[in-house]
């Protein structure tokens, strides 16, 4: 590989890593974690997950290759909101996703 191309490729890789590292911060910026925890309990999310996957419900987290970005995690919470007609506001969905990220996914 040409040395100049190696430098450009390396810079692009670093830029991509930096963008990925900032993604969780951007998606969950200003998320109210206390609200997220309250909403998870109020809407009985864990109980629903137990019904879907059995056991303690934790198998729903990190399904192989399914949820691999903070944005997709937030989108899955929005999908639950829509499917179950929970009536959550966007900031509620973000708060729940931020708690899930903190406790299960740990996207940076």
GROMACS elastic network, one bead per residue, 0.5 to 0.9 nm:
[ bonds ]
;  ai    aj funct       b0    kb
    1     4     6  0.84590   500
    1     5     6  0.67167   500
    1     6     6  0.65071   500
    2     5     6  0.51973   500
    2     6     6  0.62414   500
    2     7     6  0.88434   500
    3     7     6  0.63591   500
    3     8     6  0.87697   500
    4     7     6  0.51582   500
    4     8     6  0.63259   500
    4     9     6  0.85595   500
    5     8     6  0.50592   500
    5     9     6  0.59278   500
    5    10     6  0.83746   500
    6     9     6  0.50431   500
    6    10     6  0.59660   500
    6    11     6  0.85059   500
    7    10     6  0.50454   500
    7    11     6  0.60912   500
    7    12     6  0.85507   500
    8    11     6  0.50705   500
    8    12     6  0.61047   500
    8    13     6  0.85462   500
    9    12     6  0.51087   500
    9    13     6  0.61551   500
    9    14     6  0.86352   500
   10    13     6  0.50618   500
   10    14     6  0.61751   500
   10    15     6  0.85319   500
   11    14     6  0.50582   500
   11    15     6  0.60127   500
   11    16     6  0.84910   500
   12    16     6  0.60673   500
   12    17     6  0.85532   500
   13    16     6  0.50613   500
   13    17     6  0.61775   500
   13    18     6  0.85874   500
   14    17     6  0.50138   500
   14    18     6  0.60750   500
   14    19     6  0.85088   500
   15    18     6  0.50580   500
   15    19     6  0.60817   500
   15    20     6  0.85066   500
   16    19     6  0.50676   500
   16    20     6  0.60627   500
   16    21     6  0.84883   500
   17    20     6  0.50136   500
   17    21     6  0.60100   500
   17    22     6  0.85739   500
   18    22     6  0.62040   500
   18    23     6  0.85744   500
   19    22     6  0.51464   500
   19    23     6  0.61149   500
   20    23     6  0.50396   500
   20    24     6  0.75939   500
   20    69     6  0.84088   500
   20   108     6  0.76301   500
   21    24     6  0.67073   500
   21    25     6  0.76229   500
   21   107     6  0.79538   500
   21   108     6  0.51553   500
   22    25     6  0.51846   500
   22    26     6  0.60884   500
   22    27     6  0.86155   500
   22   108     6  0.70401   500
   23    26     6  0.50560   500
   23    27     6  0.60236   500
   23    28     6  0.84549   500
   23    69     6  0.80953   500
   23    70     6  0.67598   500
   23    71     6  0.77788   500
   23   107     6  0.84439   500
   23   108     6  0.73376   500
   24    27     6  0.50701   500
   24    28     6  0.58589   500
   24    29     6  0.78635   500
   24    69     6  0.79127   500
   24    70     6  0.53212   500
   24    71     6  0.76685   500
   24    98     6  0.86530   500
   24   101     6  0.85794   500
   24   106     6  0.88784   500
   24   107     6  0.59957   500
   24   108     6  0.54596   500
   25    28     6  0.54385   500
   25    29     6  0.54026   500
   25    30     6  0.89122   500
   25    70     6  0.89023   500
   25   107     6  0.89600   500
   25   108     6  0.71455   500
   26    29     6  0.51455   500
   26    30     6  0.88972   500
   27    30     6  0.89958   500
   27    31     6  0.86522   500
   27    70     6  0.65514   500
   27    71     6  0.63820   500
   27    74     6  0.79557   500
   27    94     6  0.75605   500
   27    98     6  0.83638   500
   28    31     6  0.53046   500
   28    32     6  0.89020   500
   28    70     6  0.80822   500
   28    74     6  0.88041   500
   28    94     6  0.62449   500
   28    95     6  0.73829   500
   28    97     6  0.76859   500
   28    98     6  0.56114   500
   28   101     6  0.88986   500
   29    94     6  0.87652   500
   29    98     6  0.88106   500
   30    33     6  0.89512   500
   30    95     6  0.86207   500
   31    34     6  0.89464   500
   31    35     6  0.84937   500
   31    36     6  0.81015   500
   31    91     6  0.71556   500
   31    92     6  0.83791   500
   31    94     6  0.61414   500
   31    96     6  0.84398   500
   31    97     6  0.87757   500
   31    98     6  0.64543   500
   31    99     6  0.87283   500
   32    35     6  0.53204   500
   32    36     6  0.62875   500
   32    37     6  0.88651   500
   32    91     6  0.81617   500
   32    92     6  0.81652   500
   32    94     6  0.81863   500
   32    95     6  0.52229   500
   32    96     6  0.84495   500
   32    98     6  0.80660   500
   32    99     6  0.87210   500
   33    37     6  0.62072   500
   33    38     6  0.85667   500
   33    95     6  0.56030   500
   33    96     6  0.73085   500
   33    98     6  0.66378   500
   33    99     6  0.57906   500
   34    37     6  0.52114   500
   34    38     6  0.62217   500
   34    39     6  0.86561   500
   34    95     6  0.80283   500
   34    99     6  0.84364   500
   35    38     6  0.50217   500
   35    39     6  0.60885   500
   35    40     6  0.85513   500
   35    92     6  0.73088   500
   35    95     6  0.63683   500
   35    96     6  0.76167   500
   36    39     6  0.51609   500
   36    40     6  0.61282   500
   36    41     6  0.86875   500
   36    92     6  0.66208   500
   36    93     6  0.78120   500
   36    94     6  0.78386   500
   36    97     6  0.75091   500
   36    98     6  0.73073   500
   36    99     6  0.59768   500
   36   100     6  0.86607   500
   37    40     6  0.51450   500
   37    41     6  0.63527   500
   37    42     6  0.85728   500
   37    95     6  0.79729   500
   37    96     6  0.67162   500
   37    99     6  0.65764   500
   38    41     6  0.52771   500
   38    42     6  0.59849   500
   38    43     6  0.85610   500
   38    96     6  0.87563   500
   39    43     6  0.58738   500
   39    44     6  0.81579   500
   39    45     6  0.85212   500
   39    92     6  0.76658   500
   39    95     6  0.85278   500
   39    96     6  0.69691   500
   40    43     6  0.54786   500
   40    44     6  0.59771   500
   40    45     6  0.54106   500
   40    46     6  0.75596   500
   40    96     6  0.66082   500
   40    99     6  0.88486   500
   41    44     6  0.50341   500
   41    45     6  0.66784   500
   41    46     6  0.78009   500
   42    45     6  0.80046   500
   43    46     6  0.86792   500
   43    47     6  0.89591   500
   43    48     6  0.89152   500
   43    86     6  0.78740   500
   44    47     6  0.54029   500
   44    48     6  0.65207   500
   44    49     6  0.88530   500
   45    48     6  0.51833   500
   45    49     6  0.62525   500
   45    50     6  0.87280   500
   46    49     6  0.50113   500
   46    50     6  0.62031   500
   46    51     6  0.87220   500
   46    56     6  0.78283   500
   46    57     6  0.61428   500
   46    58     6  0.80408   500
   47    50     6  0.50589   500
   47    51     6  0.63878   500
   47    52     6  0.87434   500
   47    56     6  0.83941   500
   47    57     6  0.72695   500
   48    51     6  0.51096   500
   48    52     6  0.62979   500
   48    53     6  0.87904   500
   48    57     6  0.78513   500
   49    53     6  0.60246   500
   49    54     6  0.73391   500
   49    56     6  0.79587   500
   49    58     6  0.73730   500
   49    59     6  0.83090   500
   49    60     6  0.65235   500
   50    53     6  0.54121   500
   50    55     6  0.60418   500
   50    56     6  0.56400   500
   50    58     6  0.77216   500
   50    59     6  0.86678   500
   50    60     6  0.85039   500
   51    54     6  0.56839   500
   51    55     6  0.86186   500
   51    57     6  0.74809   500
   52    57     6  0.74943   500
   52    60     6  0.79905   500
   53    56     6  0.83323   500
   53    57     6  0.58266   500
   53    58     6  0.80977   500
   53    59     6  0.64225   500
   53    60     6  0.63832   500
   54    57     6  0.56424   500
   54    58     6  0.85704   500
   54    59     6  0.78847   500
   55    58     6  0.75287   500
   55    59     6  0.77734   500
   56    59     6  0.76794   500
   57    60     6  0.60821   500
   57    61     6  0.82585   500
   58    61     6  0.56661   500
   58    62     6  0.88856   500
   58   104     6  0.87751   500
   59    62     6  0.74782   500
   59    63     6  0.72127   500
   60    63     6  0.62161   500
   61    67     6  0.82466   500
   61   100     6  0.86382   500
   61   104     6  0.67691   500
   61   105     6  0.75277   500
   62    65     6  0.74190   500
   62    66     6  0.68456   500
   62    67     6  0.59926   500
   62    68     6  0.77899   500
   62   104     6  0.78480   500
   62   105     6  0.68958   500
   63    66     6  0.54250   500
   63    67     6  0.67758   500
   64    67     6  0.78440   500
   65    68     6  0.63248   500
   66    72     6  0.86839   500
   67    70     6  0.80336   500
   67    71     6  0.89333   500
   67    72     6  0.59256   500
   67    73     6  0.58827   500
   67    76     6  0.81547   500
   67   105     6  0.88019   500
   68    71     6  0.85966   500
   68    72     6  0.68140   500
   68    73     6  0.75045   500
   68   105     6  0.86731   500
   68   107     6  0.84401   500
   69    72     6  0.52326   500
   69    73     6  0.63231   500
   69    74     6  0.87806   500
   69   107     6  0.70864   500
   70    73     6  0.50271   500
   70    74     6  0.62904   500
   70    75     6  0.85788   500
   70    97     6  0.81554   500
   70    98     6  0.86169   500
   70   101     6  0.75182   500
   70   105     6  0.85312   500
   70   106     6  0.89879   500
   70   107     6  0.63197   500
   70   108     6  0.84620   500
   71    74     6  0.51332   500
   71    75     6  0.61516   500
   71    76     6  0.87332   500
   72    76     6  0.61927   500
   72    77     6  0.87120   500
   73    76     6  0.51504   500
   73    77     6  0.65111   500
   73    78     6  0.87136   500
   73    97     6  0.63665   500
   73    98     6  0.89013   500
   73   100     6  0.83138   500
   73   101     6  0.78463   500
   73   105     6  0.86667   500
   74    77     6  0.51713   500
   74    78     6  0.62697   500
   74    79     6  0.86529   500
   74    93     6  0.68168   500
   74    94     6  0.62473   500
   74    96     6  0.81517   500
   74    97     6  0.51855   500
   74    98     6  0.80146   500
   75    79     6  0.61108   500
   75    80     6  0.87392   500
   75    93     6  0.86241   500
   75    97     6  0.86311   500
   76    80     6  0.63977   500
   76    81     6  0.86107   500
   76    97     6  0.84987   500
   77    80     6  0.51256   500
   77    81     6  0.62463   500
   77    82     6  0.87140   500
   77    93     6  0.61393   500
   77    94     6  0.81563   500
   77    96     6  0.73044   500
   77    97     6  0.63260   500
   78    82     6  0.61566   500
   78    83     6  0.85409   500
   78    88     6  0.83993   500
   78    90     6  0.81725   500
   78    93     6  0.61024   500
   78    94     6  0.86530   500
   78    97     6  0.89364   500
   79    82     6  0.50990   500
   79    83     6  0.59587   500
   79    84     6  0.83130   500
   80    83     6  0.51417   500
   80    84     6  0.57657   500
   80    85     6  0.78984   500
   80    86     6  0.78701   500
   81    84     6  0.55244   500
   81    85     6  0.56338   500
   81    87     6  0.66155   500
   81    88     6  0.63213   500
   81    93     6  0.76639   500
   82    86     6  0.67610   500
   82    87     6  0.76844   500
   82    88     6  0.86543   500
   83    86     6  0.80038   500
   84    87     6  0.85766   500
   85    88     6  0.82797   500
   88    91     6  0.79971   500
   88    92     6  0.56688   500
   88    93     6  0.63633   500
   89    92     6  0.51226   500
   89    93     6  0.64722   500
   89    94     6  0.87927   500
   90    93     6  0.51420   500
   90    94     6  0.62666   500
   90    95     6  0.86307   500
   91    94     6  0.50060   500
   91    95     6  0.60833   500
   91    96     6  0.86817   500
   92    95     6  0.50139   500
   92    96     6  0.62661   500
   92    97     6  0.85923   500
   93    96     6  0.52283   500
   93    97     6  0.61434   500
   93    98     6  0.85349   500
   94    97     6  0.50586   500
   94    98     6  0.59842   500
   94    99     6  0.86526   500
   95    98     6  0.50965   500
   95    99     6  0.63939   500
   95   100     6  0.87661   500
   96    99     6  0.52215   500
   96   100     6  0.63236   500
   96   101     6  0.86090   500
   97   100     6  0.50011   500
   97   101     6  0.60185   500
   97   102     6  0.85302   500
   98   102     6  0.61028   500
   98   103     6  0.85847   500
   99   102     6  0.50091   500
   99   103     6  0.60449   500
   99   104     6  0.82359   500
  100   103     6  0.51598   500
  100   104     6  0.54774   500
  100   105     6  0.65501   500
  100   106     6  0.82367   500
  101   104     6  0.54864   500
  101   107     6  0.63231   500
  102   105     6  0.65293   500
  102   106     6  0.53675   500
  102   107     6  0.79756   500
  103   106     6  0.69250   500
